[in-house]
Amino acid sequence: MSENKEQQATMEKMNADVWLIYAEISRMQAEKDKLKSESMKINCETFWYPVAIATGFYAAVGTVIVVAQKLFS
């Protein structure tokens, strides 16, 4: 009878350990998803910031050219 209780206690401990492992896996999966979304955000910023700077530069140069043409003509 006591052997059965010991086996049951051992099984309960093993089940608790398995649930802790599942919880840890879920936490790691959530952290991985968070890092993936942050990585995608950084990749988008890496592309769009130079595009925005180049657009602003071209707009400024165009404005200077238009103003220069109006002043000298």
All heavy atoms as TSV, in Angstrom:
chain	resi	resn	atom	element	x	y	z
A	1	MET	N	N	0.816	-1.190	0.000
A	1	MET	CA	C	0.000	0.000	0.000
A	1	MET	C	C	0.866	1.263	0.000
A	1	MET	O	O	0.588	2.188	-0.719
A	1	MET	CB	C	-0.907	-0.040	1.230
A	1	MET	CG	C	-1.961	1.004	1.227
A	1	MET	SD	S	-3.264	0.498	0.127
A	1	MET	CE	C	-4.595	1.383	0.785
A	2	SER	N	N	1.906	1.288	0.838
A	2	SER	CA	C	2.775	2.458	0.891
A	2	SER	C	C	3.577	2.592	-0.408
A	2	SER	O	O	3.912	3.700	-0.820
A	2	SER	CB	C	3.697	2.402	2.099
A	2	SER	OG	O	4.660	1.391	1.919
A	3	GLU	N	N	3.869	1.453	-1.037
A	3	GLU	CA	C	4.582	1.513	-2.318
A	3	GLU	C	C	3.715	2.195	-3.377
A	3	GLU	O	O	4.222	2.981	-4.189
A	3	GLU	CB	C	4.947	0.095	-2.774
A	3	GLU	CG	C	5.793	0.067	-4.032
A	3	GLU	CD	C	6.166	-1.350	-4.429
A	3	GLU	OE1	O	6.606	-2.120	-3.551
A	3	GLU	OE2	O	6.010	-1.650	-5.615
A	4	ASN	N	N	2.419	1.931	-3.351
A	4	ASN	CA	C	1.484	2.557	-4.284
A	4	ASN	C	C	1.433	4.071	-4.051
A	4	ASN	O	O	1.412	4.852	-4.996
A	4	ASN	CB	C	0.096	1.933	-4.123
A	4	ASN	CG	C	-0.851	2.363	-5.229
A	4	ASN	OD1	O	-0.410	2.855	-6.261
A	4	ASN	ND2	N	-2.126	2.174	-5.014
A	5	LYS	N	N	1.440	4.482	-2.775
A	5	LYS	CA	C	1.425	5.918	-2.457
A	5	LYS	C	C	2.730	6.575	-2.903
A	5	LYS	O	O	2.720	7.704	-3.385
A	5	LYS	CB	C	1.203	6.124	-0.967
A	5	LYS	CG	C	-0.212	5.842	-0.520
A	5	LYS	CD	C	-0.381	6.119	0.959
A	5	LYS	CE	C	-1.800	5.805	1.386
A	5	LYS	NZ	N	-1.997	6.034	2.820
A	6	GLU	N	N	3.828	5.876	-2.745
A	6	GLU	CA	C	5.115	6.417	-3.183
A	6	GLU	C	C	5.140	6.579	-4.694
A	6	GLU	O	O	5.631	7.593	-5.212
A	6	GLU	CB	C	6.252	5.507	-2.731
A	6	GLU	CG	C	6.541	5.560	-1.267
A	6	GLU	CD	C	7.636	4.591	-0.861
A	6	GLU	OE1	O	8.329	4.037	-1.755
A	6	GLU	OE2	O	7.814	4.381	0.356
A	7	GLN	N	N	4.607	5.588	-5.406
A	7	GLN	CA	C	4.550	5.688	-6.869
A	7	GLN	C	C	3.651	6.837	-7.293
A	7	GLN	O	O	3.962	7.585	-8.226
A	7	GLN	CB	C	4.047	4.372	-7.474
A	7	GLN	CG	C	5.054	3.262	-7.463
A	7	GLN	CD	C	4.497	1.973	-8.055
A	7	GLN	OE1	O	3.301	1.831	-8.251
A	7	GLN	NE2	N	5.406	1.032	-8.339
A	8	GLN	N	N	2.509	6.985	-6.595
A	8	GLN	CA	C	1.595	8.079	-6.923
A	8	GLN	C	C	2.259	9.427	-6.649
A	8	GLN	O	O	2.145	10.360	-7.443
A	8	GLN	CB	C	0.304	7.947	-6.123
A	8	GLN	CG	C	-0.744	8.944	-6.539
A	8	GLN	CD	C	-2.070	8.713	-5.824
A	8	GLN	OE1	O	-2.205	7.814	-5.013
A	8	GLN	NE2	N	-3.035	9.547	-6.147
A	9	ALA	N	N	2.975	9.539	-5.543
A	9	ALA	CA	C	3.672	10.783	-5.221
A	9	ALA	C	C	4.754	11.070	-6.258
A	9	ALA	O	O	4.941	12.222	-6.685
A	9	ALA	CB	C	4.276	10.697	-3.825
A	10	THR	N	N	5.456	10.027	-6.687
A	10	THR	CA	C	6.478	10.191	-7.706
A	10	THR	C	C	5.858	10.640	-9.027
A	10	THR	O	O	6.390	11.533	-9.694
A	10	THR	CB	C	7.251	8.872	-7.910
A	10	THR	OG1	O	7.811	8.464	-6.664
A	10	THR	CG2	C	8.358	9.033	-8.931
A	11	MET	N	N	4.729	10.050	-9.376
A	11	MET	CA	C	4.044	10.432	-10.617
A	11	MET	C	C	3.557	11.881	-10.547
A	11	MET	O	O	3.661	12.633	-11.519
A	11	MET	CB	C	2.868	9.493	-10.897
A	11	MET	CG	C	3.287	8.094	-11.304
A	11	MET	SD	S	4.254	8.075	-12.820
A	11	MET	CE	C	3.003	8.491	-13.995
A	12	GLU	N	N	3.039	12.281	-9.402
A	12	GLU	CA	C	2.577	13.664	-9.243
A	12	GLU	C	C	3.746	14.638	-9.367
A	12	GLU	O	O	3.620	15.696	-9.973
A	12	GLU	CB	C	1.864	13.828	-7.900
A	12	GLU	CG	C	0.502	13.167	-7.854
A	12	GLU	CD	C	-0.152	13.266	-6.484
A	12	GLU	OE1	O	0.442	13.880	-5.574
A	12	GLU	OE2	O	-1.263	12.724	-6.349
A	13	LYS	N	N	4.872	14.263	-8.781
A	13	LYS	CA	C	6.057	15.123	-8.902
A	13	LYS	C	C	6.519	15.202	-10.353
A	13	LYS	O	O	6.869	16.275	-10.841
A	13	LYS	CB	C	7.183	14.592	-8.019
A	13	LYS	CG	C	8.407	15.500	-8.007
A	13	LYS	CD	C	9.476	14.970	-7.094
A	13	LYS	CE	C	10.703	15.822	-7.010
A	13	LYS	NZ	N	11.109	16.564	-8.148
A	14	MET	N	N	6.486	14.088	-11.046
A	14	MET	CA	C	6.881	14.091	-12.455
A	14	MET	C	C	5.918	14.942	-13.284
A	14	MET	O	O	6.349	15.709	-14.157
A	14	MET	CB	C	6.926	12.661	-13.000
A	14	MET	CG	C	8.106	11.854	-12.480
A	14	MET	SD	S	8.083	10.130	-12.994
A	14	MET	CE	C	8.258	10.293	-14.755
A	15	ASN	N	N	4.619	14.829	-13.000
A	15	ASN	CA	C	3.640	15.652	-13.720
A	15	ASN	C	C	3.873	17.133	-13.452
A	15	ASN	O	O	3.772	17.967	-14.365
A	15	ASN	CB	C	2.215	15.252	-13.322
A	15	ASN	CG	C	1.771	13.977	-13.987
A	15	ASN	OD1	O	2.295	13.586	-15.025
A	15	ASN	ND2	N	0.791	13.306	-13.393
A	16	ALA	N	N	4.172	17.469	-12.208
A	16	ALA	CA	C	4.454	18.865	-11.871
A	16	ALA	C	C	5.698	19.349	-12.619
A	16	ALA	O	O	5.724	20.475	-13.143
A	16	ALA	CB	C	4.642	19.009	-10.368
A	17	ASP	N	N	6.714	18.507	-12.692
A	17	ASP	CA	C	7.930	18.874	-13.424
A	17	ASP	C	C	7.635	19.068	-14.911
A	17	ASP	O	O	8.151	19.998	-15.542
A	17	ASP	CB	C	9.012	17.807	-13.247
A	17	ASP	CG	C	9.597	17.794	-11.846
A	17	ASP	OD1	O	9.433	18.795	-11.122
A	17	ASP	OD2	O	10.217	16.763	-11.481
A	18	VAL	N	N	6.795	18.197	-15.472
A	18	VAL	CA	C	6.434	18.323	-16.887
A	18	VAL	C	C	5.696	19.637	-17.127
A	18	VAL	O	O	5.971	20.344	-18.101
A	18	VAL	CB	C	5.585	17.111	-17.338
A	18	VAL	CG1	C	4.937	17.368	-18.678
A	18	VAL	CG2	C	6.431	15.856	-17.386
A	19	TRP	N	N	4.777	19.993	-16.222
A	19	TRP	CA	C	4.044	21.252	-16.386
A	19	TRP	C	C	4.984	22.449	-16.263
A	19	TRP	O	O	4.815	23.452	-16.967
A	19	TRP	CB	C	2.899	21.345	-15.388
A	19	TRP	CG	C	1.721	20.525	-15.821
A	19	TRP	CD1	C	1.274	19.372	-15.262
A	19	TRP	CD2	C	0.871	20.777	-16.943
A	19	TRP	NE1	N	0.201	18.887	-15.967
A	19	TRP	CE2	C	-0.076	19.735	-16.997
A	19	TRP	CE3	C	0.813	21.775	-17.901
A	19	TRP	CZ2	C	-1.059	19.665	-17.974
A	19	TRP	CZ3	C	-0.176	21.715	-18.877
A	19	TRP	CH2	C	-1.097	20.673	-18.912
A	20	LEU	N	N	5.969	22.358	-15.381
A	20	LEU	CA	C	6.955	23.443	-15.286
A	20	LEU	C	C	7.750	23.572	-16.587
A	20	LEU	O	O	8.033	24.685	-17.046
A	20	LEU	CB	C	7.903	23.192	-14.114
A	20	LEU	CG	C	7.332	23.434	-12.718
A	20	LEU	CD1	C	8.342	23.035	-11.659
A	20	LEU	CD2	C	6.940	24.893	-12.561
A	21	ILE	N	N	8.080	22.435	-17.182
A	21	ILE	CA	C	8.815	22.463	-18.452
A	21	ILE	C	C	7.950	23.070	-19.545
A	21	ILE	O	O	8.416	23.902	-20.334
A	21	ILE	CB	C	9.303	21.050	-18.820
A	21	ILE	CG1	C	10.391	20.605	-17.854
A	21	ILE	CG2	C	9.807	21.008	-20.258
A	21	ILE	CD1	C	10.769	19.140	-17.967
A	22	TYR	N	N	6.661	22.686	-19.586
A	22	TYR	CA	C	5.747	23.270	-20.575
A	22	TYR	C	C	5.622	24.783	-20.387
A	22	TYR	O	O	5.596	25.551	-21.356
A	22	TYR	CB	C	4.359	22.642	-20.494
A	22	TYR	CG	C	4.231	21.305	-21.177
A	22	TYR	CD1	C	3.475	20.291	-20.621
A	22	TYR	CD2	C	4.845	21.057	-22.400
A	22	TYR	CE1	C	3.352	19.055	-21.239
A	22	TYR	CE2	C	4.738	19.835	-23.024
A	22	TYR	CZ	C	3.984	18.836	-22.445
A	22	TYR	OH	O	3.857	17.626	-23.064
A	23	ALA	N	N	5.537	25.224	-19.133
A	23	ALA	CA	C	5.450	26.657	-18.855
A	23	ALA	C	C	6.709	27.374	-19.321
A	23	ALA	O	O	6.646	28.468	-19.903
A	23	ALA	CB	C	5.215	26.890	-17.364
A	24	GLU	N	N	7.855	26.768	-19.093
A	24	GLU	CA	C	9.124	27.372	-19.527
A	24	GLU	C	C	9.197	27.441	-21.053
A	24	GLU	O	O	9.650	28.436	-21.625
A	24	GLU	CB	C	10.294	26.558	-18.967
A	24	GLU	CG	C	11.652	27.142	-19.249
A	24	GLU	CD	C	11.940	28.403	-18.457
A	24	GLU	OE1	O	11.223	28.680	-17.488
A	24	GLU	OE2	O	12.879	29.105	-18.838
A	25	ILE	N	N	8.733	26.399	-21.722
A	25	ILE	CA	C	8.719	26.392	-23.187
A	25	ILE	C	C	7.806	27.499	-23.702
A	25	ILE	O	O	8.157	28.226	-24.642
A	25	ILE	CB	C	8.278	25.010	-23.722
A	25	ILE	CG1	C	9.378	23.986	-23.478
A	25	ILE	CG2	C	7.936	25.079	-25.202
A	25	ILE	CD1	C	8.961	22.549	-23.752
A	26	SER	N	N	6.629	27.652	-23.088
A	26	SER	CA	C	5.703	28.707	-23.505
A	26	SER	C	C	6.318	30.089	-23.301
A	26	SER	O	O	6.172	30.979	-24.141
A	26	SER	CB	C	4.395	28.603	-22.727
A	26	SER	OG	O	3.744	27.399	-23.008
A	27	ARG	N	N	7.005	30.274	-22.172
A	27	ARG	CA	C	7.652	31.562	-21.906
A	27	ARG	C	C	8.727	31.850	-22.946
A	27	ARG	O	O	8.830	32.958	-23.474
A	27	ARG	CB	C	8.264	31.564	-20.500
A	27	ARG	CG	C	8.850	32.921	-20.100
A	27	ARG	CD	C	9.645	32.827	-18.816
A	27	ARG	NE	N	10.820	31.987	-18.952
A	27	ARG	CZ	C	11.976	32.372	-19.522
A	27	ARG	NH1	N	12.083	33.580	-20.034
A	27	ARG	NH2	N	12.996	31.549	-19.594
A	28	MET	N	N	9.512	30.832	-23.277
A	28	MET	CA	C	10.570	31.011	-24.277
A	28	MET	C	C	9.984	31.291	-25.659
A	28	MET	O	O	10.526	32.104	-26.412
A	28	MET	CB	C	11.462	29.779	-24.323
A	28	MET	CG	C	12.362	29.627	-23.146
A	28	MET	SD	S	13.348	28.127	-23.321
A	28	MET	CE	C	14.553	28.387	-22.065
A	29	GLN	N	N	8.881	30.635	-25.984
A	29	GLN	CA	C	8.224	30.876	-27.276
A	29	GLN	C	C	7.727	32.324	-27.353
A	29	GLN	O	O	7.896	32.989	-28.374
A	29	GLN	CB	C	7.043	29.909	-27.458
A	29	GLN	CG	C	6.333	30.050	-28.777
A	29	GLN	CD	C	7.135	29.527	-29.936
A	29	GLN	OE1	O	7.955	28.640	-29.783
A	29	GLN	NE2	N	6.899	30.077	-31.104
A	30	ALA	N	N	7.123	32.811	-26.272
A	30	ALA	CA	C	6.655	34.200	-26.247
A	30	ALA	C	C	7.824	35.169	-26.373
A	30	ALA	O	O	7.741	36.166	-27.099
A	30	ALA	CB	C	5.882	34.462	-24.958
A	31	GLU	N	N	8.934	34.871	-25.708
A	31	GLU	CA	C	10.114	35.736	-25.806
A	31	GLU	C	C	10.687	35.712	-27.222
A	31	GLU	O	O	11.091	36.741	-27.755
A	31	GLU	CB	C	11.161	35.280	-24.802
A	31	GLU	CG	C	12.326	36.223	-24.669
A	31	GLU	CD	C	13.278	35.828	-23.551
A	31	GLU	OE1	O	12.846	35.138	-22.613
A	31	GLU	OE2	O	14.450	36.214	-23.641
A	32	LYS	N	N	10.684	34.529	-27.846
A	32	LYS	CA	C	11.181	34.414	-29.217
A	32	LYS	C	C	10.303	35.233	-30.166
A	32	LYS	O	O	10.813	35.954	-31.033
A	32	LYS	CB	C	11.186	32.953	-29.663
A	32	LYS	CG	C	11.732	32.754	-31.073
A	32	LYS	CD	C	11.446	31.380	-31.579
A	32	LYS	CE	C	10.035	31.380	-32.043
A	32	LYS	NZ	N	9.655	30.583	-33.140
A	33	ASP	N	N	8.981	35.155	-29.995
A	33	ASP	CA	C	8.074	35.927	-30.837
A	33	ASP	C	C	8.277	37.429	-30.647
A	33	ASP	O	O	8.233	38.199	-31.614
A	33	ASP	CB	C	6.622	35.552	-30.534
A	33	ASP	CG	C	6.276	34.139	-30.963
A	33	ASP	OD1	O	7.022	33.553	-31.790
A	33	ASP	OD2	O	5.270	33.606	-30.463
A	34	LYS	N	N	8.498	37.847	-29.405
A	34	LYS	CA	C	8.747	39.262	-29.126
A	34	LYS	C	C	10.025	39.723	-29.812
A	34	LYS	O	O	10.064	40.785	-30.447
A	34	LYS	CB	C	8.838	39.481	-27.619
A	34	LYS	CG	C	9.118	40.907	-27.228
A	34	LYS	CD	C	9.265	41.029	-25.727
A	34	LYS	CE	C	9.744	42.413	-25.351
A	34	LYS	NZ	N	10.069	42.521	-23.931
A	35	LEU	N	N	11.093	38.931	-29.693
A	35	LEU	CA	C	12.358	39.297	-30.334
A	35	LEU	C	C	12.237	39.313	-31.853
A	35	LEU	O	O	12.828	40.170	-32.518
A	35	LEU	CB	C	13.455	38.326	-29.909
A	35	LEU	CG	C	13.893	38.434	-28.452
A	35	LEU	CD1	C	14.853	37.313	-28.111
A	35	LEU	CD2	C	14.524	39.785	-28.179
A	36	LYS	N	N	11.449	38.388	-32.396
A	36	LYS	CA	C	11.247	38.355	-33.848
A	36	LYS	C	C	10.526	39.612	-34.316
A	36	LYS	O	O	10.909	40.207	-35.329
A	36	LYS	CB	C	10.451	37.115	-34.231
A	36	LYS	CG	C	10.240	36.969	-35.713
A	36	LYS	CD	C	9.468	35.699	-36.038
A	36	LYS	CE	C	9.223	35.606	-37.531
A	36	LYS	NZ	N	8.394	34.438	-37.855
A	37	SER	N	N	9.487	40.037	-33.586
A	37	SER	CA	C	8.769	41.245	-33.993
A	37	SER	C	C	9.653	42.484	-33.863
A	37	SER	O	O	9.609	43.381	-34.715
A	37	SER	CB	C	7.486	41.410	-33.183
A	37	SER	OG	O	7.774	41.670	-31.836
A	38	GLU	N	N	10.477	42.549	-32.817
A	38	GLU	CA	C	11.398	43.677	-32.675
A	38	GLU	C	C	12.439	43.679	-33.795
A	38	GLU	O	O	12.799	44.737	-34.315
A	38	GLU	CB	C	12.096	43.622	-31.321
A	38	GLU	CG	C	11.196	43.958	-30.162
A	38	GLU	CD	C	11.886	43.852	-28.822
A	38	GLU	OE1	O	13.114	43.639	-28.787
A	38	GLU	OE2	O	11.193	43.968	-27.806
A	39	SER	N	N	12.885	42.500	-34.183
A	39	SER	CA	C	13.859	42.386	-35.268
A	39	SER	C	C	13.245	42.864	-36.581
A	39	SER	O	O	13.895	43.578	-37.355
A	39	SER	CB	C	14.319	40.942	-35.398
A	39	SER	OG	O	15.137	40.773	-36.517
A	40	MET	N	N	11.996	42.480	-36.835
A	40	MET	CA	C	11.333	42.932	-38.055
A	40	MET	C	C	11.157	44.444	-38.046
A	40	MET	O	O	11.323	45.106	-39.076
A	40	MET	CB	C	9.980	42.234	-38.204
A	40	MET	CG	C	10.095	40.764	-38.542
A	40	MET	SD	S	8.515	39.880	-38.571
A	40	MET	CE	C	7.596	40.822	-39.755
A	41	LYS	N	N	10.831	45.013	-36.885
A	41	LYS	CA	C	10.680	46.459	-36.766
A	41	LYS	C	C	12.003	47.165	-37.081
A	41	LYS	O	O	12.035	48.150	-37.815
A	41	LYS	CB	C	10.218	46.804	-35.353
A	41	LYS	CG	C	10.064	48.280	-35.106
A	41	LYS	CD	C	9.662	48.527	-33.659
A	41	LYS	CE	C	9.743	49.991	-33.327
A	41	LYS	NZ	N	9.555	50.250	-31.914
A	42	ILE	N	N	13.092	46.649	-36.528
A	42	ILE	CA	C	14.408	47.254	-36.773
A	42	ILE	C	C	14.781	47.139	-38.249
A	42	ILE	O	O	15.330	48.082	-38.828
A	42	ILE	CB	C	15.463	46.608	-35.863
A	42	ILE	CG1	C	15.224	47.043	-34.416
A	42	ILE	CG2	C	16.874	46.971	-36.311
A	42	ILE	CD1	C	16.071	46.306	-33.408
A	43	ASN	N	N	14.472	46.002	-38.864
A	43	ASN	CA	C	14.775	45.840	-40.287
A	43	ASN	C	C	13.995	46.836	-41.127
A	43	ASN	O	O	14.536	47.409	-42.083
A	43	ASN	CB	C	14.467	44.416	-40.743
A	43	ASN	CG	C	15.499	43.431	-40.263
A	43	ASN	OD1	O	16.613	43.798	-39.935
A	43	ASN	ND2	N	15.118	42.173	-40.209
A	44	CYS	N	N	12.733	47.067	-40.800
A	44	CYS	CA	C	11.941	48.060	-41.538
A	44	CYS	C	C	12.514	49.458	-41.345
A	44	CYS	O	O	12.606	50.238	-42.301
A	44	CYS	CB	C	10.488	48.015	-41.074
A	44	CYS	SG	S	9.588	46.581	-41.667
A	45	GLU	N	N	12.884	49.776	-40.107
A	45	GLU	CA	C	13.464	51.095	-39.843
A	45	GLU	C	C	14.782	51.268	-40.584
A	45	GLU	O	O	15.073	52.352	-41.088
A	45	GLU	CB	C	13.680	51.291	-38.348
A	45	GLU	CG	C	12.405	51.454	-37.561
A	45	GLU	CD	C	12.635	51.480	-36.068
A	45	GLU	OE1	O	13.775	51.251	-35.625
A	45	GLU	OE2	O	11.658	51.724	-35.340
A	46	THR	N	N	15.564	50.221	-40.657
A	46	THR	CA	C	16.849	50.283	-41.349
A	46	THR	C	C	16.644	50.614	-42.818
A	46	THR	O	O	17.457	51.296	-43.432
A	46	THR	CB	C	17.593	48.939	-41.214
A	46	THR	OG1	O	17.774	48.669	-39.838
A	46	THR	CG2	C	18.937	48.969	-41.899
A	47	PHE	N	N	15.533	50.166	-43.392
A	47	PHE	CA	C	15.249	50.464	-44.792
A	47	PHE	C	C	14.627	51.841	-44.950
A	47	PHE	O	O	15.044	52.625	-45.803
A	47	PHE	CB	C	14.299	49.411	-45.386
A	47	PHE	CG	C	13.838	49.754	-46.773
A	47	PHE	CD1	C	14.689	49.597	-47.852
A	47	PHE	CD2	C	12.581	50.259	-46.994
A	47	PHE	CE1	C	14.281	49.922	-49.135
A	47	PHE	CE2	C	12.157	50.593	-48.269
A	47	PHE	CZ	C	13.007	50.421	-49.337
A	48	TRP	N	N	13.608	52.173	-44.136
A	48	TRP	CA	C	12.830	53.383	-44.384
A	48	TRP	C	C	13.499	54.668	-43.931
A	48	TRP	O	O	13.238	55.737	-44.491
A	48	TRP	CB	C	11.446	53.261	-43.749
A	48	TRP	CG	C	10.569	52.344	-44.550
A	48	TRP	CD1	C	10.142	51.117	-44.192
A	48	TRP	CD2	C	10.066	52.571	-45.871
A	48	TRP	NE1	N	9.391	50.561	-45.192
A	48	TRP	CE2	C	9.326	51.423	-46.242
A	48	TRP	CE3	C	10.170	53.608	-46.780
A	48	TRP	CZ2	C	8.694	51.312	-47.464
A	48	TRP	CZ3	C	9.536	53.499	-48.002
A	48	TRP	CH2	C	8.812	52.367	-48.327
A	49	TYR	N	N	14.345	54.646	-42.922
A	49	TYR	CA	C	15.004	55.880	-42.504
A	49	TYR	C	C	15.886	56.464	-43.598
A	49	TYR	O	O	15.795	57.665	-43.893
A	49	TYR	CB	C	15.799	55.676	-41.219
A	49	TYR	CG	C	14.956	55.680	-39.964
A	49	TYR	CD1	C	15.397	55.065	-38.811
A	49	TYR	CD2	C	13.720	56.303	-39.915
A	49	TYR	CE1	C	14.638	55.063	-37.654
A	49	TYR	CE2	C	12.950	56.306	-38.777
A	49	TYR	CZ	C	13.414	55.685	-37.652
A	49	TYR	OH	O	12.657	55.697	-36.517
A	50	PRO	N	N	16.728	55.699	-44.261
A	50	PRO	CA	C	17.507	56.285	-45.365
A	50	PRO	C	C	16.620	56.775	-46.519
A	50	PRO	O	O	16.932	57.783	-47.157
A	50	PRO	CB	C	18.403	55.133	-45.828
A	50	PRO	CG	C	18.504	54.232	-44.659
A	50	PRO	CD	C	17.198	54.339	-43.952
A	51	VAL	N	N	15.515	56.091	-46.771
A	51	VAL	CA	C	14.591	56.537	-47.820
A	51	VAL	C	C	14.014	57.900	-47.453
A	51	VAL	O	O	13.940	58.810	-48.290
A	51	VAL	CB	C	13.470	55.498	-48.049
A	51	VAL	CG1	C	12.388	56.051	-48.951
A	51	VAL	CG2	C	14.036	54.212	-48.634
A	52	ALA	N	N	13.612	58.067	-46.197
A	52	ALA	CA	C	13.059	59.346	-45.758
A	52	ALA	C	C	14.114	60.451	-45.821
A	52	ALA	O	O	13.822	61.583	-46.248
A	52	ALA	CB	C	12.517	59.211	-44.339
A	53	ILE	N	N	15.332	60.143	-45.428
A	53	ILE	CA	C	16.410	61.140	-45.480
A	53	ILE	C	C	16.707	61.526	-46.921
A	53	ILE	O	O	16.864	62.715	-47.237
A	53	ILE	CB	C	17.663	60.608	-44.767
A	53	ILE	CG1	C	17.398	60.527	-43.265
A	53	ILE	CG2	C	18.877	61.479	-45.061
A	53	ILE	CD1	C	18.466	59.806	-42.490
A	54	ALA	N	N	16.757	60.550	-47.817
A	54	ALA	CA	C	17.016	60.845	-49.229
A	54	ALA	C	C	15.888	61.677	-49.828
A	54	ALA	O	O	16.143	62.618	-50.592
A	54	ALA	CB	C	17.195	59.552	-50.014
A	55	THR	N	N	14.658	61.358	-49.491
A	55	THR	CA	C	13.520	62.129	-49.991
A	55	THR	C	C	13.595	63.572	-49.511
A	55	THR	O	O	13.377	64.512	-50.285
A	55	THR	CB	C	12.202	61.481	-49.531
A	55	THR	OG1	O	12.164	60.130	-49.990
A	55	THR	CG2	C	11.004	62.234	-50.070
A	56	GLY	N	N	13.900	63.758	-48.236
A	56	GLY	CA	C	14.047	65.117	-47.703
A	56	GLY	C	C	15.175	65.862	-48.378
A	56	GLY	O	O	15.056	67.055	-48.681
A	57	PHE	N	N	16.278	65.173	-48.628
A	57	PHE	CA	C	17.416	65.796	-49.306
A	57	PHE	C	C	17.031	66.242	-50.716
A	57	PHE	O	O	17.326	67.373	-51.126
A	57	PHE	CB	C	18.587	64.817	-49.353
A	57	PHE	CG	C	19.777	65.337	-50.096
A	57	PHE	CD1	C	20.585	66.316	-49.548
A	57	PHE	CD2	C	20.077	64.861	-51.364
A	57	PHE	CE1	C	21.688	66.803	-50.236
A	57	PHE	CE2	C	21.169	65.341	-52.057
A	57	PHE	CZ	C	21.979	66.314	-51.497
A	58	TYR	N	N	16.371	65.363	-51.467
A	58	TYR	CA	C	15.946	65.722	-52.829
A	58	TYR	C	C	14.948	66.873	-52.817
A	58	TYR	O	O	14.991	67.756	-53.683
A	58	TYR	CB	C	15.354	64.521	-53.561
A	58	TYR	CG	C	16.394	63.506	-53.965
A	58	TYR	CD1	C	16.226	62.162	-53.673
A	58	TYR	CD2	C	17.559	63.876	-54.629
A	58	TYR	CE1	C	17.179	61.219	-54.034
A	58	TYR	CE2	C	18.522	62.944	-54.985
A	58	TYR	CZ	C	18.323	61.621	-54.688
A	58	TYR	OH	O	19.266	60.699	-55.042
A	59	ALA	N	N	14.051	66.890	-51.844
A	59	ALA	CA	C	13.087	67.989	-51.743
A	59	ALA	C	C	13.814	69.302	-51.445
A	59	ALA	O	O	13.496	70.355	-52.028
A	59	ALA	CB	C	12.056	67.684	-50.663
A	60	ALA	N	N	14.802	69.257	-50.549
A	60	ALA	CA	C	15.548	70.475	-50.220
A	60	ALA	C	C	16.345	70.977	-51.420
A	60	ALA	O	O	16.352	72.176	-51.722
A	60	ALA	CB	C	16.484	70.196	-49.045
A	61	VAL	N	N	16.994	70.082	-52.132
A	61	VAL	CA	C	17.763	70.477	-53.321
A	61	VAL	C	C	16.829	71.041	-54.382
A	61	VAL	O	O	17.129	72.065	-55.021
A	61	VAL	CB	C	18.579	69.282	-53.863
A	61	VAL	CG1	C	19.167	69.590	-55.230
A	61	VAL	CG2	C	19.678	68.911	-52.877
A	62	GLY	N	N	15.672	70.392	-54.558
A	62	GLY	CA	C	14.700	70.901	-55.529
A	62	GLY	C	C	14.206	72.285	-55.160
A	62	GLY	O	O	14.057	73.156	-56.039
A	63	THR	N	N	13.964	72.516	-53.890
A	63	THR	CA	C	13.513	73.832	-53.437
A	63	THR	C	C	14.589	74.884	-53.679
A	63	THR	O	O	14.300	75.992	-54.152
A	63	THR	CB	C	13.160	73.776	-51.935
A	63	THR	OG1	O	12.157	72.780	-51.737
A	63	THR	CG2	C	12.653	75.108	-51.444
A	64	VAL	N	N	15.831	74.542	-53.382
A	64	VAL	CA	C	16.930	75.484	-53.615
A	64	VAL	C	C	17.044	75.806	-55.100
A	64	VAL	O	O	17.239	76.972	-55.488
A	64	VAL	CB	C	18.262	74.914	-53.060
A	64	VAL	CG1	C	19.453	75.725	-53.544
A	64	VAL	CG2	C	18.215	74.865	-51.547
A	65	ILE	N	N	16.905	74.833	-55.968
A	65	ILE	CA	C	16.997	75.065	-57.413
A	65	ILE	C	C	15.861	75.956	-57.889
A	65	ILE	O	O	16.086	76.887	-58.661
A	65	ILE	CB	C	17.006	73.717	-58.175
A	65	ILE	CG1	C	18.333	72.990	-57.900
A	65	ILE	CG2	C	16.796	73.929	-59.667
A	65	ILE	CD1	C	18.383	71.587	-58.455
A	66	VAL	N	N	14.633	75.698	-57.411
A	66	VAL	CA	C	13.487	76.519	-57.820
A	66	VAL	C	C	13.678	77.956	-57.345
A	66	VAL	O	O	13.448	78.913	-58.111
A	66	VAL	CB	C	12.170	75.915	-57.290
A	66	VAL	CG1	C	11.024	76.897	-57.446
A	66	VAL	CG2	C	11.862	74.615	-57.998
A	67	VAL	N	N	14.118	78.154	-56.115
A	67	VAL	CA	C	14.328	79.503	-55.587
A	67	VAL	C	C	15.447	80.185	-56.363
A	67	VAL	O	O	15.340	81.373	-56.716
A	67	VAL	CB	C	14.634	79.443	-54.075
A	67	VAL	CG1	C	15.128	80.785	-53.561
A	67	VAL	CG2	C	13.409	78.997	-53.301
A	68	ALA	N	N	16.504	79.474	-56.671
A	68	ALA	CA	C	17.613	80.061	-57.424
A	68	ALA	C	C	17.166	80.471	-58.824
A	68	ALA	O	O	17.555	81.542	-59.323
A	68	ALA	CB	C	18.772	79.077	-57.494
A	69	GLN	N	N	16.337	79.651	-59.463
A	69	GLN	CA	C	15.839	80.010	-60.790
A	69	GLN	C	C	14.982	81.251	-60.745
A	69	GLN	O	O	15.053	82.111	-61.629
A	69	GLN	CB	C	15.030	78.845	-61.384
A	69	GLN	CG	C	15.868	77.718	-61.913
A	69	GLN	CD	C	14.998	76.593	-62.474
A	69	GLN	OE1	O	13.802	76.531	-62.227
A	69	GLN	NE2	N	15.649	75.685	-63.207
A	70	LYS	N	N	14.143	81.382	-59.727
A	70	LYS	CA	C	13.276	82.571	-59.626
A	70	LYS	C	C	14.090	83.811	-59.324
A	70	LYS	O	O	13.758	84.905	-59.774
A	70	LYS	CB	C	12.206	82.337	-58.557
A	70	LYS	CG	C	11.191	81.317	-58.984
A	70	LYS	CD	C	10.004	81.308	-58.077
A	70	LYS	CE	C	9.101	80.187	-58.548
A	70	LYS	NZ	N	7.749	80.528	-58.672
A	71	LEU	N	N	15.166	83.670	-58.531
A	71	LEU	CA	C	15.972	84.836	-58.205
A	71	LEU	C	C	16.820	85.319	-59.389
A	71	LEU	O	O	17.019	86.518	-59.576
A	71	LEU	CB	C	16.911	84.502	-57.032
A	71	LEU	CG	C	16.249	84.431	-55.648
A	71	LEU	CD1	C	17.301	84.002	-54.605
A	71	LEU	CD2	C	15.663	85.778	-55.259
A	72	PHE	N	N	17.333	84.378	-60.181
A	72	PHE	CA	C	18.251	84.739	-61.251
A	72	PHE	C	C	17.578	84.885	-62.605
A	72	PHE	O	O	18.252	85.121	-63.602
A	72	PHE	CB	C	19.370	83.711	-61.335
A	72	PHE	CG	C	20.248	83.689	-60.104
A	72	PHE	CD1	C	20.343	82.564	-59.309
A	72	PHE	CD2	C	20.955	84.842	-59.716
A	72	PHE	CE1	C	21.124	82.553	-58.184
A	72	PHE	CE2	C	21.739	84.822	-58.586
A	72	PHE	CZ	C	21.828	83.692	-57.807
A	73	SER	N	N	16.268	84.741	-62.662
A	73	SER	CA	C	15.649	84.911	-63.986
A	73	SER	C	C	14.760	86.119	-64.037
A	73	SER	O	O	14.555	86.867	-63.178
A	73	SER	CB	C	14.842	83.682	-64.351
A	73	SER	OG	O	13.819	83.436	-63.425
